[in-house]
Amino acid sequence: MSSARAQLAGIALFAVLVGCVPLATKSGVALNFVMMALYATLIAQAWNILGGFGGQFSFGHALFFGTGAYIQAIAQLQGGINAWAALPLAVAGAAGVGLFVGALSFRYGLKGSYFALVTLAFAEVFRILALSVNFTGGGVGLMVPLRESAANLQFASRAGYLWLVLAMVVLALLVTCWLRNGRFGAYLQAVRDNEDAARAVGVNPFRVKLAAIGLSAAFMGAAGAFYVQVFQYIDAGIAYGPAVSVEALVAAIVGGMGTLWGPVLGAVVLHLLSDFTRNLFGELPGINMVIYGTVLVVIVIFLPRGVAGLGLSVRQLWNAKQGGRHD
């Protein structure tokens, strides 16, 4: 079986196993954990498309998340649009913002820490704008009325939301599989490794990076729309604050950047740690950020390839020790 077929089979198996969770248990705690782990996987996979495969580290992916969330809420509250119809608008709006930021950044050759700071700055600008205008609810935020119905994209149990976010995650995994095996993915990784060399063989780095940020932003917008439907509320702090950006990049880095299953593993690890510390310390303000920072430092030092690269790191360490003994 080829690598691509094996990956597709793995994605299909993942979809079936996770999709059967609501059939195996009715526990609200278990379903909520799986749902939120999938949500974290979605934002991590979105960041991974640009940061892991494209090498463009973003500190402000909340910019796209918040845009999708606000469009989803505003379309329903002020436009009278059904939630299902609002969802593609949220995705398209977030992708549009991504293309705008990418066009400005990549046109002037911004990359590395400069690009990271630009995305962070845009997220902060949008946060201030959301606090200043009326149609976003200002500092009060927006509350989507509860009308439980599958037709309104509001489900009576966590099972419906779990299947919804699972579908989004599976789509993100399929896109990632395409990046790992397709021509565009090869272009994107070539640009990540050496832009000048990629340009020399006919790759247009600007277009490739622009497409990557648009794709990444689209999935973040979908995550924002999902958040609104689950919690029926959004404000500037949630939408454009640092928490979403940090969770997305930490989960991707901890799991393994530029890999198919790394963001999934990273999201599960972080949510297990989050639940454990919440039970241990209660709702202590900022404890999740402390944990994320600590885990990130440990992973970068001891597992630079993330959890997904643990096997390779162990094999290399073992081979190095064996080589030392022979010497």
C-alpha positions as CSV (number, residue, x, y, z in Angstrom):
1,M,0.0,0.0,0.0
2,S,1.4,3.4,-1.0
3,S,2.0,6.1,1.6
4,A,-0.9,8.2,0.4
5,R,-3.3,5.3,0.5
6,A,-2.1,4.3,4.0
7,Q,-2.7,7.8,5.2
8,L,-6.2,7.9,3.7
9,A,-7.0,4.6,5.3
10,G,-5.8,6.0,8.6
11,I,-8.0,9.0,8.3
12,A,-11.0,6.8,7.5
13,L,-10.3,4.6,10.5
14,F,-9.9,7.7,12.7
15,A,-13.3,9.1,11.4
16,V,-15.1,5.8,12.1
17,L,-13.6,5.3,15.6
18,V,-14.2,8.8,16.8
19,G,-17.6,9.0,15.1
20,C,-18.7,5.9,17.1
21,V,-17.8,7.5,20.4
22,P,-21.3,9.0,20.9
23,L,-22.8,5.5,20.2
24,A,-20.6,3.9,22.8
25,T,-21.1,6.4,25.7
26,K,-23.7,9.0,26.7
27,S,-21.4,10.6,29.2
28,G,-21.5,14.3,28.8
29,V,-18.0,14.6,30.3
30,A,-16.5,12.1,27.8
31,L,-18.3,13.6,24.8
32,N,-17.3,17.2,25.8
33,F,-13.7,16.1,26.1
34,V,-13.6,14.5,22.7
35,M,-15.4,17.5,21.1
36,M,-13.0,20.0,22.6
37,A,-10.0,17.9,21.7
38,L,-11.3,17.8,18.1
39,Y,-11.8,21.6,18.2
40,A,-8.2,22.0,19.4
41,T,-7.1,19.6,16.6
42,L,-8.9,21.8,14.0
43,I,-7.2,25.0,15.0
44,A,-3.8,23.2,15.4
45,Q,-4.2,21.7,11.9
46,A,-5.1,25.1,10.5
47,W,-1.9,26.6,12.0
48,N,0.1,23.5,10.8
49,I,-0.8,24.2,7.2
50,L,0.9,27.6,7.3
51,G,3.5,27.1,10.1
52,G,4.4,23.4,9.7
53,F,4.3,23.0,6.0
54,G,4.9,26.6,4.9
55,G,7.4,27.6,7.6
56,Q,5.5,30.9,8.3
57,F,5.1,31.1,12.0
58,S,2.0,33.0,13.1
59,F,1.4,34.4,16.5
60,G,-2.0,35.9,15.6
61,H,-4.1,33.1,14.1
62,A,-6.9,34.3,16.4
63,L,-7.3,37.0,13.7
64,F,-8.9,34.4,11.4
65,F,-10.7,32.5,14.2
66,G,-12.3,35.8,15.4
67,T,-13.3,36.9,11.9
68,G,-15.1,33.6,11.3
69,A,-16.8,33.7,14.7
70,Y,-18.1,37.2,14.3
71,I,-19.3,36.6,10.7
72,Q,-21.2,33.5,11.9
73,A,-22.9,35.5,14.8
74,I,-23.6,38.7,12.9
75,A,-25.0,36.9,9.9
76,Q,-27.6,35.2,12.1
77,L,-28.4,38.1,14.4
78,Q,-28.3,41.0,12.0
79,G,-28.6,39.4,8.6
80,G,-31.3,36.9,9.5
81,I,-29.3,34.2,7.7
82,N,-29.6,30.5,8.7
83,A,-26.6,29.2,10.6
84,W,-25.8,26.6,7.9
85,A,-25.7,29.3,5.3
86,A,-23.7,31.5,7.5
87,L,-21.0,28.9,7.9
88,P,-19.5,29.2,4.4
89,L,-19.7,33.0,4.7
90,A,-17.6,32.7,7.9
91,V,-15.1,30.5,6.2
92,A,-14.8,32.7,3.1
93,G,-14.6,35.9,5.3
94,A,-11.7,34.4,7.3
95,A,-9.9,33.2,4.2
96,G,-10.3,36.7,2.7
97,V,-8.7,38.3,5.7
98,G,-5.9,35.7,5.5
99,L,-5.3,36.6,1.8
100,F,-5.3,40.3,2.7
101,V,-2.7,39.9,5.5
102,G,-0.7,37.5,3.4
103,A,-0.7,39.9,0.4
104,L,0.6,42.7,2.5
105,S,3.2,40.6,4.4
106,F,4.5,38.4,1.6
107,R,4.6,41.1,-1.0
108,Y,7.2,42.9,1.1
109,G,9.1,39.8,2.0
110,L,8.1,39.6,5.6
111,K,9.0,36.2,7.2
112,G,10.2,34.7,10.4
113,S,9.8,36.9,13.5
114,Y,8.6,39.9,11.4
115,F,5.7,37.9,9.9
116,A,4.8,36.5,13.4
117,L,4.7,40.0,14.8
118,V,2.6,41.3,11.9
119,T,-0.1,38.6,12.5
120,L,0.0,39.4,16.2
121,A,-0.5,43.1,15.5
122,F,-3.4,42.5,13.1
123,A,-5.1,40.4,15.7
124,E,-4.8,43.2,18.2
125,V,-6.0,45.8,15.7
126,F,-9.1,43.7,15.0
127,R,-9.7,43.2,18.7
128,I,-9.7,46.9,19.3
129,L,-12.0,47.5,16.3
130,A,-14.4,44.8,17.6
131,L,-14.5,46.7,20.9
132,S,-15.2,50.0,19.2
133,V,-18.0,49.3,16.7
134,N,-21.7,48.6,17.4
135,F,-22.4,45.7,15.1
136,T,-20.0,43.5,17.1
137,G,-21.6,44.3,20.4
138,G,-18.6,46.3,21.6
139,G,-17.4,45.2,24.9
140,V,-20.6,43.3,25.7
141,G,-20.2,40.9,22.8
142,L,-22.9,39.0,20.8
143,M,-25.2,36.3,22.1
144,V,-26.8,33.9,19.6
145,P,-30.2,32.9,20.8
146,L,-30.7,29.2,21.7
147,R,-33.0,27.5,19.1
148,E,-32.1,23.8,19.4
149,S,-32.6,22.2,16.0
150,A,-30.3,20.5,13.5
151,A,-31.7,23.0,11.0
152,N,-30.3,25.8,13.1
153,L,-26.9,24.1,13.6
154,Q,-27.7,23.8,17.3
155,F,-27.9,20.3,18.8
156,A,-29.6,19.0,21.9
157,S,-26.5,17.0,22.9
158,R,-22.8,17.2,22.5
159,A,-23.0,14.3,20.0
160,G,-24.2,16.5,17.2
161,Y,-21.4,19.0,17.7
162,L,-18.9,16.2,18.0
163,W,-19.9,14.9,14.6
164,L,-19.9,18.4,13.1
165,V,-16.3,19.2,14.3
166,L,-15.2,15.7,13.3
167,A,-16.3,16.4,9.8
168,M,-14.2,19.6,9.8
169,V,-11.2,17.8,11.2
170,V,-11.4,15.0,8.7
171,L,-11.5,17.6,5.9
172,A,-8.4,19.3,7.4
173,L,-6.7,15.9,7.6
174,L,-7.5,15.2,3.9
175,V,-6.0,18.6,3.0
176,T,-2.9,17.8,5.0
177,C,-2.6,14.4,3.3
178,W,-2.8,16.3,0.0
179,L,-0.1,18.6,1.1
180,R,2.1,15.7,2.1
181,N,1.7,13.9,-1.2
182,G,0.6,16.5,-3.8
183,R,2.5,18.9,-6.0
184,F,1.3,22.0,-4.1
185,G,2.5,20.6,-0.9
186,A,5.9,19.9,-2.4
187,Y,6.0,23.5,-3.6
188,L,5.1,24.8,-0.1
189,Q,7.7,22.7,1.6
190,A,10.3,23.8,-0.9
191,V,9.5,27.4,-0.1
192,R,9.8,26.6,3.6
193,D,13.2,25.0,3.2
194,N,14.8,27.5,0.8
195,E,12.8,30.2,-1.0
196,D,15.7,31.2,-3.3
197,A,16.2,27.6,-4.4
198,A,12.4,27.1,-4.9
199,R,12.3,30.3,-7.0
200,A,15.2,29.1,-9.1
201,V,13.3,25.9,-10.2
202,G,10.2,27.9,-11.2
203,V,8.1,28.0,-8.0
204,N,6.5,31.3,-7.2
205,P,6.9,31.7,-3.4
206,F,4.5,34.6,-3.1
207,R,1.6,32.7,-4.7
208,V,2.4,29.5,-2.8
209,K,2.5,31.2,0.6
210,L,-0.6,33.3,-0.2
211,A,-2.6,30.1,-1.0
212,A,-1.3,28.5,2.2
213,I,-2.4,31.4,4.4
214,G,-5.8,31.5,2.7
215,L,-6.3,27.8,3.3
216,S,-5.1,28.0,6.9
217,A,-7.3,31.0,7.6
218,A,-10.4,29.2,6.1
219,F,-10.0,26.4,8.7
220,M,-9.6,28.8,11.5
221,G,-12.7,30.6,10.4
222,A,-14.6,27.3,10.5
223,A,-13.3,26.7,14.0
224,G,-14.6,30.2,15.0
225,A,-18.0,29.5,13.5
226,F,-18.1,26.2,15.4
227,Y,-17.2,27.9,18.6
228,V,-20.1,30.3,18.2
229,Q,-22.6,27.6,17.6
230,V,-21.5,25.6,20.6
231,F,-21.3,28.4,23.2
232,Q,-23.7,30.9,21.5
233,Y,-21.5,33.8,22.6
234,I,-18.5,35.7,21.3
235,D,-16.7,38.9,22.3
236,A,-13.5,40.6,21.3
237,G,-11.4,39.0,24.0
238,I,-12.4,35.5,23.1
239,A,-12.3,36.1,19.3
240,Y,-9.1,38.0,18.9
241,G,-7.3,37.4,22.2
242,P,-4.0,35.4,22.5
243,A,-5.5,32.2,24.0
244,V,-6.7,30.8,20.6
245,S,-3.4,31.7,18.9
246,V,-1.4,30.1,21.7
247,E,-3.4,26.9,21.8
248,A,-3.2,26.5,18.0
249,L,0.6,26.9,17.7
250,V,1.4,25.0,20.9
251,A,-0.7,22.0,20.0
252,A,0.9,21.8,16.5
253,I,4.4,22.2,17.8
254,V,3.9,19.7,20.7
255,G,2.4,17.2,18.4
256,G,4.8,17.6,15.5
257,M,4.9,20.3,12.9
258,G,4.5,19.4,9.2
259,T,3.0,16.0,10.1
260,L,-0.4,14.5,9.5
261,W,-1.2,13.3,13.0
262,G,1.0,15.6,15.0
263,P,-1.8,18.2,15.7
264,V,-4.2,15.5,16.7
265,L,-1.6,14.1,19.3
266,G,-0.7,17.6,20.5
267,A,-4.4,18.6,21.0
268,V,-5.1,15.4,23.0
269,V,-2.0,15.8,25.1
270,L,-2.8,19.5,25.9
271,H,-6.4,18.7,26.8
272,L,-5.4,15.9,29.1
273,L,-3.0,18.2,30.8
274,S,-5.6,21.0,31.0
275,D,-8.2,18.7,32.5
276,F,-5.7,17.3,35.0
277,T,-4.5,20.7,36.2
278,R,-8.0,22.0,36.3
279,N,-8.9,19.2,38.7
280,L,-5.7,19.8,40.6
281,F,-5.7,23.6,40.9
282,G,-9.3,24.5,40.1
283,E,-10.0,27.5,37.8
284,L,-6.8,29.3,38.7
285,P,-6.4,32.2,36.2
286,G,-3.7,31.8,33.6
287,I,-2.7,28.3,34.7
288,N,-3.4,26.9,31.2
289,M,-0.9,29.4,29.7
290,V,1.7,28.4,32.3
291,I,1.2,24.7,31.4
292,Y,1.3,25.4,27.6
293,G,4.5,27.4,28.0
294,T,6.2,24.7,30.2
295,V,5.2,21.9,27.9
296,L,6.3,23.8,24.8
297,V,9.8,24.5,26.4
298,V,10.2,20.8,27.3
299,I,9.1,19.6,23.9
300,V,11.4,22.0,22.0
301,I,14.4,21.0,24.2
302,F,13.9,17.2,24.4
303,L,11.5,16.4,21.4
304,P,12.1,18.9,18.7
305,R,10.0,16.8,16.3
306,G,7.1,16.7,18.7
307,V,5.2,13.7,20.0
308,A,4.7,12.4,16.5
309,G,8.5,12.2,16.0
310,L,9.1,10.4,19.4
311,G,9.8,7.1,17.7
312,L,12.3,8.6,15.3
313,S,14.0,10.6,18.1
314,V,14.3,7.5,20.3
315,R,15.8,5.5,17.3
316,Q,18.3,8.2,16.6
317,L,19.3,8.3,20.3
318,W,19.7,4.6,20.4
319,N,21.8,4.5,17.2
320,A,24.0,7.2,18.5
321,K,24.6,5.3,21.7
322,Q,25.3,2.1,19.8
323,G,27.7,3.9,17.6
324,G,29.5,5.3,20.6
325,R,29.9,1.8,22.1
326,H,31.4,0.5,18.9
327,D,33.9,3.4,18.9
